[in-house]
């Protein structure tokens, strides 16, 4: 019999401690530590030596790179770096009900039609429930096989018994191993099952997709080791009440992490959005202060996104700072620069900043557009509807260069924007004569162009 010992494991980050505590010392989460029985030794221990495994020189193989498997969707292939790599382990995370199962069913149907058999393992829905969903999405195909099972020993047997082009596990939190004496979804179970699927993927060369839920703070439920273990981590984002969905790669061993895929949720499933900029700007108000458009870059794709700001007097002793879609610390920095370098007073005002459409802007190029939106709302002067702006702001109030200015200006020109405020150091890289280029070196000059010119 295997000996067991008691550990207290955080269900959010996987941190272990010898005693219970109300708050995890690693991630700071309250009431997340659970007592678990962890086996120490016994038959479950894996051998340290594997027959047939030996070191091979990197130059020994003359074969080329493995051929990627297309998902049948241009947007998904772009995020994955060109397609699915054989033997890879991919984690797809997102809020409950956001459309993860819908996305995986549609990918399974396309691969089943074009490549070979797909095994879809459902641990949360019955066969009839999945069939109803597949019928609604038009994803019924004889090459898509459904297995409703949660025991990893049974799942392993079916995966290795046939030649599958793709395996989908929906979800990793529902799968359990009988060798681990803890509840399904616990940190120990998720870690053990993910390791087992990693061995299956690498050993048999079959790509495996793991569907995972996210916690209230937006991270994958279970130990952080899960994200380090997989080859690719994808986040499926969007507001549940809106039709727009964004698939983003936050880790990719086989491609870029800067690409995004934009979908629209319809009655028939997820539909590609070939022109996201038109969707983001479709309901932009005219003649309203606090609205500025930025040509942002998501990987190699330029997107026109509207940044909105609302500055108003507050009755509170401590003004509120509410930010959505931007880095709150970056917005606080911009407020300080505007007060110090441009003489705009925000210390007695409530400030709200938002990126329309559920988009999250992480690049520094959003600084200038955000600062202009804040100044526009404070002064109650609208920015011209045909103007866009991009650039990074420094603490001295200077506007610094950003990458890919030519692509940003070209995207703005395509949608009819006639004026573009850019960093002065980027002027040599812009050759679009259909747009009136306004180079600036400081925030004061940019405010003059946007609000007074």
C-alpha angles and dihedrals in degrees: 000000000000116000117234134202132196120247133171109229128189109233092209105050104008095241114159128215134174093234139036122263133177093233130037111242092210105049100013094234117152123230093001099117115102131182112245136179109233120193114232104188141353142089092325092069109109120232115261092218122057118201112241097018113125137150117271127193114250090234094051096091120069094189120115128237116301114268112251122236113234117227090211090244121098093207094053093045090053093054092046091053097254103331142316117319114223112252094017126138114219127187119207113194133181146132118293111275095015093119107267094135091045091053093048093047091052092048090047092053093050093048090045090055097044108030119013148289121338125203113211112192113198118190097167105043132049125241093259092050092051092046091053090051093047091049091051091050094044089241098131109128133153091230093058107085120193123211119185102201139123103187109099093209090061092043091051091052093054094044093053095041095069141027108259127182091207139006122204122195112198101211131000090199091063097053120092138185119222089214091066115069099214138093122277111266094031120128093253094049095046091049094047095046093046090053090051093051089048090056091047093050095048095039098049100028093236119138113237126200118201118199113210134181122230129229126238091271091056101254127122111276111248131033120341086235087079092069092046091049100057127073096227132023118197126186120206106207138181145107113283092225094050129071096225118102128181125200111203132181114221094172129022125163091187103044149359124316093207098077124099134189120214121209137173119220111228136167089267094049134261118350125192117249104216093183109038094166092065090050094050093048098039095102100030111146120237124227095008122132121238098040123116131162121223126194098224127186121229101185106302094341122092115215128189107221130178118231115200130194133185120194118182141156116275132212090204126098089226112044118227124247112196118176130179124183095004135080106269092210090053091051090051089052091051091050090053092049092049091051095046102037104026101032095237114147116221101150093097096040136087110238125203122180127183140174110218121235099028092282118150115216113203101159121101089232088082091067097088096046091047093049092049091049090052093048091046093053093045093051094037090231116133121226115238112271092229095056131096130181139194136169144112120262125217129206090258090060094254121142111230132202123266132195128270099018092160093058092046094052092045091054091050091049091051091059096048102261108152102189131046128185109209137165112277091234090061096058093096091058096053119083103161108123095184090076127063102237116213109191115198133184100191141029094247091058091046091053090051092053094045102040105022104028 
